[in-house]
């Protein structure tokens, strides 16, 4: 009778032993995964690729060295600043940054942390002036800016480097010193593109404040007033903008005009 009882209990006992052994084997097989070193979360974050900004100074094509652009693409910087939401053309930004890099390397502009972009692909009723601090990675000013009275009404479509034309000139500029003149607190500009805007000083093309650069003017006419070719800004922002961008920063006035784009020696440097 005891033998029969033992025989009846033997099968569930052996089944229990088999289950324990199977669990032990599975545990041993998973040990390498349990103790494997987990990858830190910081290593899982997206890391942008270095941007190759092609420049050609004395025939040397090299990697760009703008401090805040190193390690990230121009497109990534454009997106991080949310410039698309603010209305700045991505093409304008790309041209601006590539030209800026070339000018800094060539010593044509001495301040490598501030860049100002005027986007003439936008109508004057839009805030098309962008002052960007590359050191702090932020847009410090985004406001209205005028174009020349003979360049167009709402859009700037016609350009000239000729004195007395009352038209705007596209391209890259170096900001010089501030002064008080006929239009109050103003900023001298030096055009850096031969045959395109290099008559800027002779034409007295400067940054200054103007009462016709205002939302009130837009509401009344649908566009802001126009200048004699100067990139005029709102009166209340004139001084802080000038104080931020004066003394050797880069100003880029962008136009999608093919005549400018094809002629620009900065957008298309020799040997590039």
C-alpha positions in Angstrom: 0.0 0.0 0.0 2.9 2.4 0.8 4.5 1.5 -2.5 1.3 2.4 -4.4 1.1 5.7 -2.6 4.7 6.5 -3.5 4.2 5.6 -7.1 1.1 7.9 -7.2 3.2 10.8 -5.8 6.3 10.2 -8.1 4.9 11.8 -11.3 3.9 15.2 -9.9 7.2 15.4 -7.9 9.3 14.7 -11.0 7.3 17.3 -13.0 8.1 19.8 -10.3 11.8 19.0 -10.5 11.8 19.3 -14.3 10.1 22.8 -14.1 12.7 24.0 -11.7 15.6 22.7 -13.8 14.1 24.3 -17.0 13.7 27.7 -15.2 17.3 27.5 -14.1 18.6 26.8 -17.6 16.5 29.7 -19.1 17.9 32.1 -16.3 21.5 31.1 -17.1 21.0 31.6 -20.8 19.7 35.2 -20.1 22.5 36.2 -17.7 24.6 38.0 -20.5 21.6 40.2 -21.3 20.8 40.9 -17.7 24.3 42.1 -16.8 25.0 43.8 -20.2 25.9 47.5 -19.8 23.0 49.7 -20.8 23.6 52.4 -23.4 23.4 55.8 -21.7 20.3 57.9 -22.8 22.6 60.7 -23.9 24.1 58.4 -26.5 20.7 57.7 -27.9 19.9 61.3 -28.7 20.1 62.4 -32.3 23.5 64.0 -33.1 23.5 66.2 -36.2 26.2 65.7 -38.8 28.9 68.3 -39.3 28.1 70.7 -42.1 30.4 71.1 -45.0 30.3 74.8 -45.9 32.2 75.1 -49.1 34.3 78.2 -49.3 37.0 79.3 -51.7 39.5 81.8 -50.6 42.8 81.6 -52.5 41.5 78.3 -54.0 41.2 76.6 -50.7 37.9 74.7 -50.1 37.6 73.8 -46.4 35.1 73.0 -43.6 33.2 76.0 -42.3 34.4 77.2 -38.8 31.4 79.3 -37.6 31.4 78.4 -33.9 27.7 77.7 -33.5 27.3 75.9 -36.9 30.1 73.4 -36.3 28.6 70.1 -35.5 25.2 71.0 -37.0 23.8 71.6 -40.4 22.6 75.0 -41.6 19.2 73.3 -42.0 19.3 72.1 -38.3 20.1 75.7 -37.2 17.3 77.1 -39.3 14.9 74.7 -37.7 16.2 75.2 -34.2 15.6 79.0 -34.5 12.1 78.3 -35.9 12.9 80.7 -38.7 10.4 79.0 -41.0 7.6 79.9 -38.6 8.9 83.5 -38.6 8.8 83.7 -42.4 12.4 83.7 -43.3 13.2 81.9 -46.6 15.4 78.8 -46.0 17.2 79.7 -49.2 17.9 83.2 -47.9 19.3 81.7 -44.6 21.5 79.2 -46.5 23.0 81.9 -48.7 23.5 84.2 -45.7 25.3 81.6 -43.6 27.6 80.5 -46.5 28.5 84.0 -47.4 29.0 84.9 -43.7 31.4 82.0 -43.3 33.4 83.1 -46.3 33.5 86.8 -45.2 34.6 85.9 -41.6 37.5 83.7 -43.0 38.5 86.5 -45.4 38.5 89.1 -42.6 35.9 91.1 -44.3 33.7 91.2 -41.2 35.2 91.1 -37.7 32.2 90.1 -35.6 31.5 86.4 -36.1 28.6 86.1 -33.7 26.0 88.5 -35.2 24.3 88.2 -38.6 21.4 90.3 -39.9 19.2 89.1 -42.8 16.7 91.1 -44.8 14.5 88.8 -46.9 13.2 90.7 -49.9 11.4 87.6 -51.1 8.8 88.7 -48.5 6.5 91.8 -48.9 7.1 94.9 -46.8 4.0 94.2 -44.8 5.8 91.2 -43.3 8.5 91.4 -40.6 11.4 90.6 -42.9 14.4 91.8 -40.9 16.1 89.1 -38.8 19.0 89.9 -36.4 20.4 86.6 -35.1 22.9 86.2 -32.2 24.8 83.0 -33.1 26.5 82.9 -29.7 23.3 82.6 -27.8 21.4 80.9 -30.7 18.5 83.2 -30.7 16.7 85.8 -32.9 17.1 89.0 -31.1 15.1 91.2 -33.5 12.4 90.4 -36.1 10.8 93.5 -37.5 9.8 95.5 -40.5 12.3 97.0 -42.9 11.9 99.3 -45.9 13.2 99.1 -49.5 13.8 101.8 -52.0 10.9 103.7 -53.5 11.9 102.8 -57.1 12.4 99.1 -56.2 8.7 98.4 -56.0 5.6 99.0 -53.9 5.0 96.0 -51.6 7.8 93.8 -53.0 11.3 94.9 -53.9 11.8 93.7 -57.4 14.2 96.2 -59.1 17.7 97.0 -57.8 20.5 99.4 -58.6 24.0 100.4 -57.4 23.7 103.7 -59.1 23.6 107.0 -57.1 20.3 108.8 -57.3 18.4 105.6 -58.4 16.4 105.5 -55.1 16.5 101.7 -55.4 17.8 99.1 -52.9 20.9 97.1 -53.5 21.0 93.4 -52.5 24.0 91.4 -51.2 26.4 91.4 -48.4 27.4 94.4 -46.3 29.7 95.2 -43.4 28.3 97.4 -40.7 30.5 100.4 -39.7 30.1 103.0 -37.1 26.9 104.7 -35.8 26.3 108.5 -36.0 23.6 111.1 -35.7 22.6 112.6 -39.0 19.7 113.9 -41.1 17.6 110.8 -40.1 18.7 110.8 -36.5 20.6 107.9 -35.1 22.0 105.9 -38.1 24.5 103.2 -39.0 26.9 103.4 -41.9 27.1 100.4 -44.3 29.9 99.2 -46.5 28.8 97.2 -49.6 31.1 94.2 -50.1 29.9 93.2 -53.6 31.6 94.8 -56.6 29.2 96.3 -59.1 26.2 95.2 -56.9 26.3 97.3 -53.7 29.8 98.8 -53.4 28.4 102.3 -54.0 26.5 102.1 -50.7 28.7 104.7 -48.8 28.7 107.1 -51.8 24.9 106.8 -52.0 24.6 107.2 -48.2 22.8 103.9 -47.8 22.4 103.5 -44.1 20.3 101.9 -41.4 18.0 104.5 -39.8 14.6 104.8 -38.2 11.6 106.1 -40.2 8.0 106.8 -39.1 6.7 105.2 -42.3 8.0 101.8 -41.2 5.1 101.0 -38.9 2.0 98.8 -38.5 -0.1 101.9 -38.8 1.2 102.6 -42.3 0.5 99.0 -43.2 -3.1 99.2 -42.0 -3.6 102.4 -44.0 -2.0 101.3 -47.3 -1.3 97.6 -47.1 2.5 98.1 -47.1 5.1 100.2 -45.3 6.6 103.4 -46.7 9.7 103.3 -48.9 13.1 104.9 -48.6 15.6 106.3 -51.0 17.3 102.9 -50.9 18.1 102.6 -47.2 17.0 99.6 -45.1 15.0 101.8 -42.7 13.5 100.3 -39.5 10.9 101.3 -37.0 11.8 104.4 -35.0 11.4 102.7 -31.6 13.7 99.9 -32.5 16.3 101.9 -34.4 18.8 102.5 -31.6 18.7 99.0 -30.0 19.1 97.4 -33.5 21.9 99.6 -34.5 23.7 99.1 -31.2 23.4 95.4 -31.6 24.7 95.2 -35.2 27.2 98.0 -35.5 31.0 97.8 -35.7 31.9 94.9 -38.1 28.9 92.6 -38.3 27.4 91.1 -41.5 24.2 92.3 -43.1 22.8 90.3 -45.9 20.0 91.7 -48.1 18.5 88.7 -49.9 16.6 88.8 -53.2 15.6 85.8 -55.3 16.5 88.0 -58.3 18.5 85.7 -60.6 20.5 88.7 -61.9 21.9 89.2 -58.4 22.3 85.5 -57.5 24.2 84.7 -60.7 26.5 87.8 -60.4 27.4 87.5 -56.7 31.1 86.7 -56.2 30.3 85.8 -52.6 27.5 83.3 -53.4 29.6 81.9 -56.2 33.3 82.5 -55.3 35.9 81.9 -58.0 37.3 78.4 -57.8 34.5 77.0 -55.7 
